[in-house]
Amino acid sequence: MEGKGKLPLEGKCQRIDGTE
């Protein structure tokens, strides 16, 4: 989750950051 949308962890990291 520390990827801020740059590290797609199962496609969830991107949504957590709101990058979609």
KEKE-3310 file (N, C-alpha, C; in steps of 0.2 Angstrom, whole numbers, plus 5000, padded with zeros to 4 digits):
npx = (5004:5011:5015:5008:4999:5008:5013:5005:4997:4989:4980:4974:4981:4981:4968:4967:4974:4967:4970:4964)
npy = (4994:5005:5010:5019:5019:5016:5004:4991:4982:4968:4975:4983:4993:5004:5008:5012:5023:5031:5033:5025)
npz = (5000:5001:4989:4983:4972:4962:4964:4959:4969:4968:4962:4970:4977:4969:4969:4982:4983:4975:4962:4953)
capx = (5000:5015:5017:5004:4996:5013:5014:4998:4996:4983:4975:4971:4985:4980:4962:4967:4977:4962:4973:4960)
capy = (5000:5011:5011:5025:5018:5014:4997:4988:4976:4965:4980:4987:4999:5010:5011:5015:5030:5035:5034:5021)
capz = (5000:5001:4982:4981:4966:4957:4964:4959:4974:4967:4959:4976:4979:4964:4971:4989:4982:4971:4955:4948)
cpx = (5004:5017:5013:5001:5001:5014:5007:4998:4989:4978:4972:4974:4983:4973:4962:4970:4972:4965:4968:4964)
cpy = (5006:5013:5017:5025:5016:5007:4993:4981:4973:4970:4984:4993:5005:5013:5014:5022:5034:5036:5030:5018)
cpz = (5000:4994:4980:4974:4960:4958:4965:4963:4973:4964:4964:4978:4975:4967:4978:4988:4978:4964:4950:4943)
residu = (MET:GLU:GLY:LYS:GLY:LYS:LEU:PRO:LEU:GLU:GLY:LYS:CYS:GLN:ARG:ILE:ASP:GLY:THR:GLU)
# end
